[in-house]
Amino acid sequence: MNNVRLLDDAAESRLVRNRLLFAAVLAALLAALLVARVVYLQVSQHESYVAQSRENRIRLIPVAPPRGLIYDRNGVLLARNVSVFNLEVDPEQVQNMDDMLHRLSQLVELGDAEVNNFTRTLGRARASSLLLRTRLSQEELARFSVNRHRFPGVEIRTRLQRLYPLGDLTAHVLGYVGRISADDLEQIDAAAYRGVDHIGKLGLESWYERDLLGRPGFEQVETNAHGRIIRLLSRTPPTPGRNLRLGLDIELQRVALEALGAERGAVVAIEPASGDVLAMASSPAYDANRFVRGIDSASYQLLSGSPDKPLLNRALRGRYSPGSTIKGVVGLALLEAGAAVKTHCPGWFSLPGSSRRYRCWQREGHGDVNLHSAIVQSCDVYFYRAAAALGIEPIARALRSFGLGRATGIDTDGELSGLVPDPQWKRAAVNESWFPGETLITAIGQGATLVTPLQLAALTATLANRGAATQPRLVTALDVNADGEFTADEERRPLRLGKGGDGGPIGGADDFRAVVKAMVDVVHSKSGTARHIKTERYAIAGKTGTAQVISIAQDEEYDAEKLDKRFHDHALFIAFAPAEEPAIAVAVIVENGGSGSITAAPIARRVMDHHLRGLTVAEAGSTGDNGASAVTAVQ
């Protein structure tokens, strides 16, 4: 008999019920989790997700502040801002940057410098908008606008860009702004530069960057799904940068550069009472606007590789032997030490026990001379003899007391210090002993002694003040009100540096009186080395100088006609006027200009004429007095 298994209805029913119960519990748990998640999203995280949703259509765009303006002492605008169209990129919205740049280059011109700078900044930038190209032309603007839909993340924005309306006339004073580089990003406060794509790179633009920058504002805008702005919701305006007023007289600056002409050199003019720099001209110069726009590598190589060095600010960074221009200061050292005695100049001088002859510039000699006539005629032998008796230490101390051997501390960047040599310096520099002959050539401003034109002008201003030193300054005031007006509270007061026993320049009142009288006779006496620039209108106190570029053996004679122009002597001249109530102190250096009296002195005369009488360069050369021949000498 076959075994037959019958179904157990009760067991089957329990199995079905258990499965249904399990399914119901599982469904209930899943439903509970779903409800809990909905509650979490809709209640607990409501504000967060609402904010994220808004960010998809509402953005905060930084608004760059207008950079502060720069004026000269008479209110002439030297640096201003102009509206330009910039091409900017939001990296987060660009999927393939290389492809985008390639396609974009077919619509607008993208130079290598612009692309390289953009690429370098790309990896380090935190801003939502990076500058790619500035100053788009109307044609480029139109081409991009038609194809705008093809470039998500790329926008045309109107920005304010720096403009120097006077071009190379102010380049070495103001410096320039340039694009923020990857190196800049590592040093600046990113929040302070939101929306800003340029930063001060050189000169006053760099030194006063914090004042000129201002503070950024913000715009809250609504965008569409492609990131394009639909409408402006709110705006927090930026705070403009502060304006600067300089002591510079831009017309005097123009006269100085025109007087230098094609020569390489520098002119620095200072108001002795305040230290205000009236002119600071360096020739040749360059147009700083090229750096604002982003100079290409080829053009930069032409500038940086030029033998004339137009990028060099000679007024601050050119270092030259001062030549005989320092003989007035050495004379003060002699007077203080009681060593200003009468002597005889046969045209040469030898140290005891030595056959080497240190020659005077006038080979036949000056005959009997005292300190007065030695300064007037620039007799080298007088200073050789006096220096041999006095020694190097008092001479070096006198020069340092007038600020030589160190930077003046002027309110701009890039200034180099000069050099006043002495035995301690030589031992530290080359580990060699000091020789007596070095004392002789130091006394006439040759050898290792180095000055910048600014330091020489500051020395001249101190002589004009009869020993009261004032620190040179470019900026005289900063504005604080919304109208851009300069207030008395923000005017920068002159910084006095002391006199005599205060750690300032050596020399008593009688000593200065004697030296200034000699400097006046340099110009106004018949035997003065700068007699060709004298005028009856005002008294000039001056001193000529010539600095050797190459050494000449004692048995050889200097013949400029046989030498290349770049081996000719440098021409120097310092002066202040009017001599009794000085309003201007000037230092002129003309590289390879030869004679200070023929080349440099007439330039100083033109500058002083303009400042004291308001004459133009042309008028200064046609006065009918003795100044006319000086103008002709350099034309």
KALINQUI-V798900 format. One record per run of one state. SS is the DSSP state (@ for helix, = for strand, . for the rest). FROM is the first residue (numbers start at 1). TO is the last residue. Records with the same first field share a line. If there is no record, write none. Layout:
SS: FROM-TO + FROM-TO
This chain:
.: 1-8 + 45-45 + 56-57 + 64-69 + 72-76 + 90-90 + 94-96 + 105-111 + 123-129 + 134-137 + 147-147 + 151-153 + 164-166 + 170-170 + 175-175 + 180-181 + 186-189 + 194-197 + 208-208 + 214-214 + 216-216 + 224-228 + 237-238 + 240-243 + 247-249 + 261-264 + 271-275 + 284-288 + 294-296 + 305-313 + 318-319 + 321-322 + 338-342 + 346-347 + 350-357 + 360-366 + 370-370 + 377-379 + 391-391 + 402-418 + 420-422 + 431-435 + 444-449 + 452-452 + 465-468 + 471-472 + 474-474 + 480-485 + 492-495 + 499-499 + 503-508 + 525-530 + 534-539 + 548-559 + 563-564 + 568-569 + 578-583 + 591-595 + 614-616 + 621-626 + 635-635
@: 9-44 + 46-55 + 91-93 + 97-104 + 112-122 + 138-146 + 148-150 + 167-169 + 171-174 + 182-185 + 190-193 + 203-207 + 209-213 + 250-260 + 289-293 + 297-304 + 314-317 + 323-337 + 371-376 + 380-390 + 392-401 + 423-430 + 436-443 + 453-464 + 500-502 + 509-524 + 531-533 + 560-562 + 565-567 + 596-613 + 617-620 + 627-634
=: 58-63 + 70-71 + 77-89 + 130-133 + 154-163 + 176-179 + 198-202 + 215-215 + 217-223 + 229-236 + 239-239 + 244-246 + 265-270 + 276-283 + 320-320 + 343-345 + 348-349 + 358-359 + 367-369 + 419-419 + 450-451 + 469-470 + 473-473 + 475-479 + 486-491 + 496-498 + 540-547 + 570-577 + 584-590
